[in-house]
Amino acid sequence: MATIFQGLGAATALSASSMSNSFEAIKFHVPTRRSLSGRKASFFVVRSEGKMNPGSNQRTRRADQLITSAVATKSDGAAASTASKSGHELLLFEALREGLEEEMERDPTVCVIGEDVGHYGGSYKVTKGLAEKYGDLRVLDTPIAENSFTGMGIGAAMTGLRPIVEGMNMGFLLLAFNQISNNCGMLHYTSGGQFTIPIVIRGPGGVGRQLGAEHSQRLESYFQSIPGIQMVACSTPYNAKGLMKAAIRSENPVILFEHVLLYNLKETIPDEDYICCLEEAEMVRPGEHVTILTYSRMRYHVMQAAKTLVNKGYDPEVIDIRSLKPFDLHMIGNSVKKTHRVLIVEECMRTGGIGASLTSAINENFHDYLDAPIVCLSSQDVPTPYAGTLEEWTVVQPAQIVTAVEQLCR
């Protein structure tokens, strides 16, 4: 039981500051289609030259707005700030470390708990160098006992610390499912509001390169039904750092999903301090014909498919939902009202996955705006094979995305 570890928090001065990145409630505004098509947001700009590929009559209803010969180049809010202001280039795992280190410097109650997070620097080096700088008590190496150190982190959060619990692999956190569900998610409620649980649970997950079934878990489908927990998934160095900092400052328990194949992504991020909203999606590419909702690694499969789709005469709108719980229905709803077609692309399992929950939410809130049934592309409901060729078959590939959009827009 996590509460027996309350004494750990007493060793550090309490400074449970209120959440600095509190967000005002967003009033849902339904603009006209014309105003939506002209809006500006954070996205990948598609620059092109050449003539349009004519398609079927249905496909070219908005042909005058189509773009061909697409080359995706970053000029979103995340990257635009790096072009106009000073910045520095980081890999994704380095961006996570920088965000974590800045918060440890800012707030002495922030600490790290997990296997090999100390002098080894973590399994993917996210915590490298922190033990030498902040000491073994704030960067605490633990035995191989996920249920124990996760419970200890929850108890520490109850007494005023802000722990970051690292799972060496997200699949291992199934051993701590009781602590995460019955304690982490519910203690604020079951204590009558006496305790807040400002804890971040993070680690690598997803289908890697022949890591086998047990090391290729997508646990977002497991955790999404737990009341009281927020879930976010990073996909770029910019939002990895911003989401890490926002999660640490939050008064709620947050699970941060990191994909094992994205750690070496490189991007220039601002020198200035920033955070990303935990409840907002990101507009990656604006479009007119179909809304493609995705997150994590599948963002890059979708953008690869988007180049082909634009060359074929389609104009897809791509949204990285980022917030897996709760969904940003403000941005998603405005996009659905513009395109009237939705394709969901995820690496999560099809049965009971994020895509299933997102499909339900869109049907409940925006059914009247849909001109076609929602299509969801998910991983197959099988254990991830070790063989590389079979592994690829279980995960959505760009060619499948292209085919799905073509069928959806007929």
C-alpha positions in Angstrom: 0.0 0.0 0.0 1.4 3.3 -1.1 0.4 5.2 2.1 3.1 3.4 4.2 5.7 5.3 2.3 4.5 8.8 3.4 7.6 9.1 5.5 9.8 9.5 2.4 8.1 12.8 1.6 8.6 14.2 5.1 12.3 14.2 4.5 11.9 17.0 1.9 10.4 20.5 2.5 6.9 20.8 1.2 6.3 23.3 -1.5 3.3 22.0 -3.4 2.8 25.0 -5.6 -0.4 25.3 -7.5 -0.4 24.2 -11.1 1.2 27.0 -13.0 -0.1 25.9 -16.3 -3.8 26.0 -15.4 -5.9 26.4 -18.5 -9.1 28.2 -18.9 -12.1 26.3 -20.1 -12.5 26.4 -23.8 -15.9 27.5 -25.0 -16.8 25.4 -28.1 -17.1 27.8 -31.1 -18.4 26.6 -34.4 -17.0 28.8 -37.1 -18.2 28.7 -40.7 -16.4 26.5 -43.2 -14.9 29.5 -44.8 -13.4 30.8 -41.6 -12.1 27.4 -40.8 -10.3 27.0 -44.1 -8.6 30.4 -43.5 -7.5 29.9 -40.0 -3.9 29.8 -38.9 -2.5 27.2 -36.5 0.5 25.1 -35.7 1.1 22.7 -38.5 3.5 21.2 -41.1 3.4 23.5 -44.1 3.3 21.7 -47.5 5.2 23.6 -50.1 4.8 22.5 -53.7 5.0 23.3 -57.3 3.4 21.8 -60.4 -0.1 21.1 -61.8 -2.9 19.4 -60.1 -3.7 15.7 -60.7 -7.4 15.5 -61.7 -9.4 12.8 -60.0 -13.0 11.8 -59.8 -15.7 14.3 -59.6 -16.3 13.6 -56.0 -12.7 14.0 -55.2 -12.2 17.3 -57.0 -15.1 19.1 -55.5 -12.6 21.4 -53.8 -9.9 20.9 -56.4 -9.0 24.5 -56.6 -7.6 24.3 -53.1 -5.5 21.2 -53.7 -1.7 21.1 -53.5 0.6 18.7 -55.4 4.2 17.5 -55.2 4.1 17.8 -51.5 7.3 18.2 -49.4 6.6 18.5 -45.7 8.5 21.2 -44.0 8.2 22.3 -40.5 6.8 25.8 -39.8 4.5 25.1 -36.9 4.4 27.0 -33.7 6.8 24.5 -32.2 9.3 25.0 -34.9 8.5 28.5 -36.0 9.7 29.9 -32.7 13.1 28.2 -33.4 13.4 30.0 -36.8 12.7 33.5 -35.5 14.4 33.1 -32.1 17.5 31.5 -30.8 17.3 27.8 -30.2 19.4 24.6 -29.8 19.2 21.3 -31.4 18.3 18.2 -29.3 17.4 14.6 -29.8 14.0 13.7 -28.3 15.5 11.8 -25.3 17.8 14.9 -24.6 14.7 17.2 -24.8 13.0 15.0 -22.1 16.1 15.2 -20.0 16.4 19.0 -20.4 12.7 19.4 -19.4 13.2 17.2 -16.4 16.4 18.9 -15.3 14.9 22.4 -15.6 12.0 21.3 -13.3 14.4 19.7 -10.8 16.3 23.0 -10.7 13.1 25.0 -10.4 11.4 22.9 -7.7 13.3 21.0 -5.0 10.4 18.6 -4.5 10.8 17.1 -7.9 12.6 13.7 -7.8 13.1 10.6 -10.0 12.5 7.0 -9.0 13.1 3.9 -11.0 15.4 1.1 -12.1 18.9 2.3 -13.3 17.8 5.9 -13.4 20.8 7.0 -11.3 24.4 6.6 -12.3 23.5 4.5 -15.3 21.3 7.3 -16.6 18.2 5.3 -17.5 17.7 2.6 -20.1 17.5 5.3 -22.8 19.7 7.9 -21.0 16.9 10.3 -20.2 18.2 10.7 -16.7 21.9 10.7 -17.5 24.0 13.0 -15.3 21.1 13.9 -12.9 22.3 11.7 -10.1 25.8 13.4 -10.1 24.1 16.8 -10.0 21.3 16.2 -7.6 22.4 13.2 -5.5 21.1 9.7 -4.9 18.1 10.8 -2.8 16.5 12.9 -5.6 17.5 10.4 -8.3 16.7 7.1 -6.6 17.8 3.8 -8.0 15.4 1.0 -7.1 15.4 -2.8 -7.2 13.5 -4.6 -9.9 10.2 -4.2 -8.2 7.7 -2.0 -10.2 4.8 -2.5 -7.8 7.0 -1.4 -4.9 8.7 1.7 -6.3 5.5 2.9 -8.1 3.7 2.7 -4.8 6.5 4.5 -3.1 6.3 7.3 -5.6 2.5 7.6 -5.0 3.1 7.8 -1.3 5.8 10.4 -1.8 3.4 12.5 -4.0 0.8 12.3 -1.2 3.2 14.0 1.2 4.2 16.8 -1.1 6.9 15.6 -3.4 6.6 15.6 -7.2 8.1 12.2 -8.2 8.8 11.0 -11.8 8.5 7.3 -11.9 10.3 5.7 -14.8 9.3 2.3 -16.1 12.4 0.8 -17.9 9.8 -0.5 -20.4 6.1 0.4 -20.2 5.2 -3.2 -20.4 6.8 -3.8 -17.0 4.4 -1.3 -15.4 1.7 -3.9 -15.7 3.2 -5.2 -12.5 2.2 -1.9 -10.9 -1.3 -1.8 -12.3 -2.9 -2.1 -8.9 -0.9 0.9 -7.6 -1.6 3.0 -10.7 -5.4 2.2 -10.8 -6.5 1.8 -7.1 -4.0 4.3 -5.6 -2.7 6.8 -8.2 -6.0 7.4 -10.0 -8.4 7.2 -7.1 -6.8 8.5 -3.9 -7.7 12.1 -4.5 -11.3 11.0 -4.6 -11.3 8.3 -1.9 -9.5 10.7 0.5 -12.3 13.3 0.0 -9.8 15.7 -1.6 -7.3 15.5 1.3 -4.5 14.3 -1.0 -3.4 15.3 -4.4 -1.1 13.0 -6.4 1.2 15.1 -8.5 3.1 12.2 -10.0 4.4 11.5 -13.5 4.7 8.0 -14.8 6.8 7.7 -17.9 8.9 5.3 -20.0 9.5 3.8 -23.5 6.8 1.7 -25.2 5.5 0.8 -28.6 6.6 -1.6 -31.3 10.4 -1.2 -31.7 12.8 -3.2 -33.9 12.3 -6.9 -33.0 11.9 -6.4 -29.3 9.4 -9.3 -29.0 5.9 -9.4 -27.8 6.5 -8.5 -24.1 8.7 -5.5 -24.9 6.3 -4.1 -27.6 3.3 -3.2 -25.4 1.0 -0.3 -26.0 -0.4 0.3 -22.6 -2.5 3.4 -23.4 -5.5 1.0 -23.9 -5.0 -0.5 -20.5 -4.8 2.8 -18.6 -7.4 4.9 -20.4 -10.3 3.5 -18.3 -8.7 4.5 -15.0 -10.6 7.5 -13.4 -8.5 10.4 -12.3 -5.5 9.9 -14.6 -4.4 12.0 -17.6 -2.5 10.5 -20.5 -0.3 12.2 -23.1 2.0 11.0 -25.8 5.0 12.9 -27.1 6.1 12.8 -30.8 8.7 15.5 -31.3 11.5 16.9 -29.2 9.6 20.1 -28.8 6.4 18.6 -27.4 8.4 16.0 -25.5 10.0 18.7 -23.4 6.9 20.8 -23.2 4.7 17.9 -22.1 7.3 16.7 -19.6 7.4 20.1 -17.9 3.6 20.5 -17.9 3.1 17.0 -16.5 5.6 17.7 -13.6 3.8 20.9 -12.7 0.3 19.3 -12.9 -1.5 18.5 -9.7 -3.0 15.4 -11.4 -1.3 12.0 -12.0 0.0 12.0 -15.6 1.2 9.1 -17.7 3.6 10.2 -20.4 4.0 7.7 -23.2 7.3 7.8 -25.2 7.9 5.7 -28.2 11.1 3.7 -28.3 11.7 4.5 -32.0 11.4 8.2 -31.6 14.2 8.9 -29.0 16.7 9.8 -31.7 14.5 12.3 -33.5 16.3 15.6 -33.8 14.8 19.1 -33.7 15.8 22.7 -32.9 13.8 23.8 -29.8 13.7 27.3 -28.3 16.1 28.5 -25.6 13.2 30.2 -23.8 11.2 28.4 -21.2 8.0 26.9 -22.5 5.4 24.3 -21.7 2.7 22.5 -23.8 -0.9 22.2 -22.7 -1.7 18.7 -21.5 -5.2 18.8 -22.9 -4.5 20.2 -26.4 -4.0 18.4 -29.7 -1.6 19.8 -32.3 -2.5 20.7 -35.9 0.2 19.1 -38.0 -1.1 19.9 -41.4 -4.4 21.7 -42.3 -6.5 20.3 -45.1 -10.0 20.2 -46.6 -10.9 16.6 -47.6 -10.4 14.3 -44.6 -9.4 14.5 -41.0 -6.6 12.1 -40.0 -6.2 11.7 -36.2 -3.0 10.1 -35.0 -0.4 10.2 -32.3 3.2 9.2 -31.4 5.1 7.2 -34.0 2.1 7.0 -36.4 2.4 10.7 -36.9 5.3 10.1 -39.2 3.6 7.2 -41.0 0.7 9.6 -41.7 2.9 12.4 -42.9 4.7 10.0 -45.2 1.3 8.9 -46.6 0.2 12.6 -46.8 2.8 13.3 -49.4 1.5 10.6 -51.6 -2.1 11.6 -51.0 -1.5 15.2 -52.0 0.2 14.1 -55.2 -3.0 12.1 -55.9 -5.2 15.1 -55.5 -6.3 14.8 -51.9 -5.9 17.4 -49.2 -5.8 15.7 -45.8 -5.9 17.5 -42.5 -3.5 15.8 -40.0 -3.9 16.2 -36.2 -1.6 14.8 -33.6 -4.1 14.3 -30.7 -1.3 14.2 -28.2 -3.7 14.2 -25.2 -5.0 10.6 -25.1 -7.2 11.4 -22.0 -9.0 13.7 -22.2 -9.4 14.2 -26.0 -9.2 17.7 -27.4 -12.7 17.7 -28.8 -12.5 21.4 -29.6 -9.9 21.0 -32.3 -11.1 17.6 -33.4 -14.7 18.9 -33.7 -13.8 21.9 -35.7 -11.9 19.7 -38.1 -14.7 17.2 -38.5 -17.1 20.0 -39.3 -14.8 21.1 -42.0 -13.8 17.8 -43.7 -16.8 15.6 -42.8 -14.6 12.5 -43.0 -12.4 11.0 -40.3 -9.6 8.5 -40.4 -7.9 7.4 -37.2 -4.4 5.9 -37.3 -2.9 4.3 -34.2 -0.3 1.8 -33.2 -2.6 0.7 -30.3 -4.6 -2.5 -30.6 -7.9 -2.4 -32.4 -10.0 -3.9 -29.7 -10.5 -1.5 -26.8 -7.8 0.9 -28.1 -7.6 4.7 -28.2 -9.1 4.6 -31.7 -12.2 2.9 -30.4 -12.7 5.5 -27.7 -12.0 8.3 -30.1 -14.5 6.8 -32.6 -17.1 6.7 -29.9 -16.5 10.3 -28.8 -16.7 11.6 -32.4 -19.9 9.7 -33.1 -21.5 10.9 -29.9 -20.6 14.6 -30.4 -20.3 15.1 -34.2 -22.3 12.4 -35.9 -24.5 14.9 -37.9 -21.4 16.4 -39.5 -20.1 13.1 -40.9 -20.6 12.2 -44.6 -19.0 8.7 -44.2 -18.5 6.2 -41.4 -15.3 6.7 -39.3 -12.4 4.5 -40.4 -9.9 3.3 -37.8 -6.5 1.7 -38.7 -5.0 -0.1 -35.8 -2.4 -2.7 -35.0 -3.6 -6.3 -35.3 -4.9 -8.0 -32.2 -2.0 -10.4 -32.0 1.2 -10.6 -29.9 3.9 -8.6 -31.8 6.1 -11.1 -33.6 9.9 -11.1 -33.2 10.5 -11.7 -36.9 11.0 -8.3 -38.5 8.9 -8.9 -41.6 6.0 -10.2 -39.5 6.4 -7.4 -37.1 5.8 -4.9 -39.9 2.6 -6.7 -40.9 1.0 -6.1 -37.5 1.5 -2.3 -37.6 -0.2 0.2 -39.8 2.0 1.2 -42.8 1.8 4.3 -45.0 0.4 2.4 -48.0 -2.6 1.3 -45.9 -3.3 4.9 -44.9 -3.3 6.0 -48.6 -5.7 3.2 -49.5 -8.0 4.1 -46.6 -8.2 7.8 -47.6 -8.9 6.9 -51.2 -11.8 4.7 -50.2 -13.1 7.1 -47.6 -13.2 10.0 -50.1 -14.9 8.2 -53.0 
